[in-house]
Amino acid sequence: FPIPNTLRKLRRFLGLANYYRDFIPNFSEIVAPLTELTKNRHKFQWNSFAQKAFDLIKTKLLSDVMLKHPNFDDMFYLNTDASSIAVGAAILQKDKNGILRPISYFSYKLKPHERKW
């Protein structure tokens, strides 16, 4: 995927990436520099933060993360994480070898007023 050089191309890329957000841990935090560029109050100006986020999300999209189907007879594990930018969670279960495998990921970019908490 080429580097977006217009706001429209960036939004198109983010729409594609967003479709796979449940497969990517910390999705909202990773794409935060890119979503900031879509705000009307900012001029579209590609920078090193955007490039780093773009490269990382492309790498994550190409990785082979496989989600496990839930077994409702087994124990679920919930991992949570938070930063000043976003919150995230992962629901996991152990596989037959006792290794925790992801069932689902959740991430949410905090709004400015939510960051004050």
Secondary structure, 3 states (H helix, E strand, C coil): CCCCCCHHHHHHHHHHHHHCHHHCCCHHHHHHHHHHCCCCCCCCCCCHHHHHHHHHHHHHHHCCCCCCCCCCCCCCEEEEEECCCEEEEEEEEECCCCCEEEEEEEEEECCCCHHHC
